[in-house]
Amino acid sequence: MKNRILDLLMTAVLVAATQTAAAEITLIHAGQLLTVAGERPASEQTIVVDGDRIVDVVDGFAEASTFGEDTRVIDLRNHFVLPGLMDMHVHLQGELGPNNEKETLKMSSQLMQMRSIHFAMKTLMAGFTTVRDVGSSAQEMYAMRDAIDKGWIDGPRIIAAGGVGITGGHADISGVKPELMEYWTDASICDGPYDCRRATRNAIKYGADLIKITSTGGVLTDRATGTGQQMEMDELREVVLAAKRMGRKVASHAHEEDGIIAALEAGVASIEHGTYTGPRAIELFKETGAYLVPTLIAGKTVGTMAVESSFMTDAIKLKAARIGADMAGNFAKAHAAGVNVAYGTDSGVSPHGTNAGEAVLMVEAGMTEMEVLVAATINAADLIDMSDSIGTIEAGKYADIIAVDRSPLENIEELLDVDFVMKGGKVYKD
Ligand SMILES: [Zn+2]
């Protein structure tokens, strides 16, 4: 029996070895190439890709013949080539609009899952090769993440959060009749430190890559409960500690400064939105090194909808108008003060596939084009602890590579029109 298992193992090893040897080499000829955001781009470079990984970057346009018969060449000599972009705040299961209530009641979860795959593809085609989904029906999102990882379906790499929220808070169900609220109240809802410890462990048990909390109220909660601190210090600390014990980070949605400060003091890795980041919060950001994930495009979207659309309730509209008006200005101050920024849109509030719109707003708020690219690659990779495998175009990393017509360092709007997308060595758009 032992021998048979050994035989089988040896066969598996041999098959794997043959497959590796046969893996096709791809050469990407890049007119301009930004290997590492923050460094100067170089011209006339060749990226050598073997299977799903980058194996080398060489000067000049290398000849295919030097790499063997089956070598494929991708001609991006007229393009600006850069690492795949990363969005640290998406919601792939929905899209804000007048049909939301109808969808909630009428769309099957199976159909919703199919639509999530469609939204994920829109995101990938927009040049975002990695996303962090921070608020979805968890099992469906974990399944989509895993199916993409296994190559069964196409989509961006997904880092999926499990939520932990308090009764009546931003993460809890709102806006429907009591019987339905009861039906939809999730196991992720907790009160008090011990209950939130349970909810955190529970989220990790079922597959969360990180924990998403909501330390303050939120705009789209259909209750007039404000946008200030909602979770208590003991709850915040307990979630962060329980997550840390199992090797998970915590991201906190937060608008008002009291909730930003509380979450940072508890030790979260990122603040999402951070609308009213003021002087004390800025100090804490710098002390802890936590990232601010600004989601300016979400602020702009809800601010506009509050004025132009009729589907928002009054409770939502009031919060949307205020947050929408204040987000970008406060972000500009936080950035100017030197807070670490990781790129994030809250897509699902704004339409999926328009993720690059955030970059334009970040530049309008005072970031340089290069700082935006750092936020969307190196900083994002650091936030999700994947700096070893993604975020730059260097030997050993996954071949997550995109291209645009001209340099986004001169005009950030180039990112709105991505011409080429490769993820893990597979070409999705050219
Ligand atoms: Zn969000």
Boltz pocket constraint, residues with backbone or C-beta under 6 A from the ligand:
constraints:
  - pocket:
      binder: B
      contacts: [[A, 89], [A, 90], [A, 91], [A, 134], [A, 135], [A, 346]]
      max_distance: 6.0
